[in-house]
């Protein structure tokens, strides 16, 4: 099926839900057939603990997928976010079975049973303004570096797998306090609250819908958010109202770059940036340079390219 690339014809849905999946292989087969029949592309991750992913297609196909998922026992109440795209944002369909839909690496953590209390975006400010509340950013260090909530503790974790160790090392900070956690879309902090509760800490909360829902619902004048929010798509980062921000992406290491970092002598488009220049070999940089030359040639011919489209957009803005 060939999808239209007009703004109204490509619908994008991001979703997750922690719920028991008894037959991940059977669910994968059913969803693969449905998505293939409807021209849906993107990624879905299935595990015994639930489902997570972002896919795109025409509205009819996306509606069919969501309707199928809503027939599953336990899927009701899933966090679902809709948006549109000018062009199909994914090159193919990937439906994978993994041990976890968001990887923490700690067995027997069950967010469907033990997660913390949801707090919606409009009630979040009251919670985090309380001096007895410990506010924790559960995202990776490069995400927190470009934006976070006022007063938030940054664990400086490179991956979510490092979060449990940080909690154990800093448990004294959490004891006897309200613990509020947040992440980009809600899935990571939901699992983080379940883990913290498994340690016997009960007064635990998380931001429903994540930072993106907060930036969508809360006016900038009332906001306690500073900076931009990193997103895992070609917008790179967004601000209030989910308006695209000023950051770009290093195509070598995928680290978000501020405008001043692009002026560094260590920044070479598609090849290196100040965050990865000294971490890559000459062979790596040559491989990246070859890829960038392909992008440049495609742009010169006016042809579409998965990376080149974004670079052309950035240069025109």
N, C-alpha and C positions, 0 to 999 in steps of 0.2 A: 504493500500500500504506500503510495507516495503522498506525504503530508504537504498541505499548503504551508507556505512560510509567511502568511500574513499574520498581523498581530492578533487577530481574533480567532484564528484557526489552530493555534498551538497553545494548548493548556498545559500547565506544569503543576504537579501536585507533589508536595513533600509530606510524608506521614510517618508516624511511628506509633507503636502500641506494645507495651509489655503485657503479654497474656500467654498462657500455656499453649504451645503448639505441639500436638501429639504426633503428627506425621509431617515433618518438614519436607521430606522427599515428595510426598503426595501433593502438598500445597505448592511446592515449586513446579511440579509438572502441570498442575491446573493453571497457575498464573502464567507460566510460559506460553501455554496454548492460547489463553485469553489475550495476552499482550501481543503475540504474533498475529492473531486474527485481526487485531485492532490497530496495528502499526505503532504500538507503544514502545518507546525506547527509554533507557535510563538504567538505574540500578536499584534492585531490591535485595535486602539481606534478610534471610530467614534463619531463625534459631529456635531452640526449644523454649526460649524466653519471650519470643515475640517476632515482630517484623519492623523493618525500618528501611526508608529509601526515598528517592526522588525520581519520578518518571515524567514523561511528556508524551502528548499525542493530541488528536483532535478531541473536542469536548465530549463527543459521543463515546469514544473509547475510554477516556478517563472516567466518565460516569459509570461505565460498565465495570471497570476495575474496582472502583470504590464500592459499588453495589455488591460485587462478589465478596470483597473483604468484609463488608458489614454483615454478611451471612455467617461469618465465623463466630463461634462461641467465644466471648471475651474481647472481641475487637471493638465492640460498642464503647464510645467515649474516647476513641483514638484522637490524637493530636493531628489535625489535617490542615495544611495551608495550601491555598490555591494562588496561582499567579499566571501570567501569560508571557510568551516569548515571541520576538519578531521572527525567529527561525528555530527549527528543531535544535535544542541545545545538546542533544546526545547523539553519538554516532551509532550506537547499537544498544541492544538490550542485554543486561547482565542480571541474572537472578542467582544469588549464591547462598549456599547453606554454610553457616559458621557456628561456632560454639556460643558466640554472643552477638547481639545486634549492635552493641557498642562495647568495645573491648576494655574491660577492667582487669581481667585475669584473676578474679577472686571467685571461687566456686560457691554455690549455694546462696548467692545474693539474689533476692526475689523482689524486684520492684512492683510486681503485680500484687504483692501481699504486704510488703513492709515499707513502701515509700513514705516520704515525709508529707507534710500538709501542703497542698497546692495554695499558692497566693496569686491572685490575678494581678495584672499589670497596674491597675488603678489603686490597689491596696498595698502595693509593694513599698511605696515611699514611707508609709506609716510604720511598717515593720522594720525597715532598715534605718529609720531615724531613731529608733529606740536604742539608747546607749547600752542596753543589756544584750543587744543582738550582735553576733559575730557574723559578718558577711564574707563569704568565700567565693572566689572566682574559680570554677572547676575546669576552665578551658586551658589550653596549652599556653606556654609563656609568650609565644609570638603573637597570639591573639590578644592576650591581656595587655601587651605592650602598646597597642594602638588605640585602646579604649576600654574603660571599665567603669563600674559604679564608684561614686565617692566613698572613701573609707573601706573599700574592699581589700581583703587579704589576697595576695597573689602567691600561690604555692610554688611558682616557678617550675612547673612540671613540663617536661618536653612531650610526654604522652600521658594519656589517661591511666595507663598501667602504673605510673608513678604516684598517683593520687592516694591509694591506700597506705603506702609507706609514709607519705607526708602526714596523713591523719594520725597514724600511730605515733609518729615522732612528736606531734603537736597536740596530742589529745588533751593536755592540760588546758589549752586555749578554749576547747569546746565544752569542757565540763561545767555544768551549772549555768549555761547560757542558752539563749535562743540561737540556733544555728541556721542561717539563711544562705542558700547556695543558688547559683545561677549559671547558665550556659547559653549558647547561641539560640537553640530552638527548643530546649526543654528536656531532651532525652538523656544527656549526660548527667545533668544535675538531678534528674529523677533517680538514676541509678546510684549516684553519689549519696543521696539522702538515704536510700535503702541500706547502703553499706554502713553509713554512720549509725543508723538505727540498730543494725545488727551488733554493734559494739556496746549497746546499752544506753545510748544517748537518745532521748525520746523527743525533746523539744526541737524538732527539725522541720525546716520549711524549704520550698523551692519555688522559683518563679514560673508560673504556668505559661507555656508558650515561649518561654525564654526571652532573651534580649530583643529578638525581632518583634515579638508581640508588644513588648514595652515601648519600643521605638515607634511602633505603629499607633499605639493607643494614647500615649502620654505626650502632652504638649511640651515643646522644648523649654518653655518658661517655667514649667513645673518639674522638669526632669532632674534627676540626680545622676544622670549618665554623662560621662566626659569622653570625648573622642569619637571614634568610629567603631563599628562592629564588623569584624572580619566574617565574610560569608564564603562558602565553598562553591562559588560559581564565578563567572567572568565579571561580575560587578566588583569583586575583590572585597569591598567594604561598603557599608551603608550608614547613614545617620538618621536623624529623626524624620519620620514620615517615610522611612525606607528609601530615602533619596540616595543615589549613588555618590560615594565619597571621592576623595582626591587620591586615594592609594592606587597603585598598580601592582603587578605581580612579577617577580623575577621568574622567568621561564626556565631557569636552570634548577633552582631550589624551591620555587613556589613560595618564597617568603614575601609578605607584603612590604612594599617600599613606599616611603614617604617621598614627596617631590624632591626634597633636598638630597635624599640618598641616590636618586637618579643622576645627580650632578657629580657624584663621586667618581674619581678616576678608576675605581674598581668596578664600576657599573659598565657593562657592555651589553647592549640589547640582545636578549636571548641566550647570553653566554655566562654572565657572572654578575654578582652584586656584592656590596660590602659584607653581606652575611655568609656568602659561600665562596668568595674569591680564593681564599687560602685553604679551602677544604676540598677542592677539586683538582684532579691531576691535569696535566697538559692534554692527555688523551681525551679526558672528559670535555675539556673546553673546546677542543677541535671538533668533537662530535656535536656539541651544542652549536658551534659556529656553522657547521654544515647544515644543520636543521634551520638555522636562522637565514642562511642564504637561500634555502628553498622557500621560506616565507617571503623574503624580499622579492624573489623572482615572481612568486604568485601575485603579490601586491602590484608589482610593476605591470603584470599582464591583466590586472583587474579581476583576477580569479579569487574565489573563496578559499580560505584556509582556516582550520580550527584555531590556530594561534594568530594568523595574520589579520583575521577579521577584527580581533580585539585590539591589535596594535594600530590598525587603521582608524578604528573608532577613537582610540586615545589620542592619536596625532591630530584628529580633526576637532577634538573638544577643546 
